[in-house]
Amino acid sequence: MAFQMGAIILFSVLLGQYLDKVLILSFPLFTLIFVLFGTFASLYLSLKDFITPKKSK
């Protein structure tokens, strides 16, 4: 689960940095947006896994 969270946040950081470089922005706007989105997305997925009961066979 920690790997999943780390991968989502790392991907969002790299995507934001790439977009900032391509669009030549002085302020890292897309990095900030995608880091926040990645953080909330990873927290949502983790909490969803904790809250939903597992079906036992």
Sequence and secondary structure as in RCSB ss.txt:
>XXXX:A:sequence
MAFQMGAIILFSVLLGQYLDKVLILSFPLFTLIFVLFGTFASLYLSLKDFITPKKSK
>XXXX:A:secstr
 HHHHHHHHHHHHHHHHHHHHHHT SS HHHHHHHHHHHHHHHHHHHHHHHS     
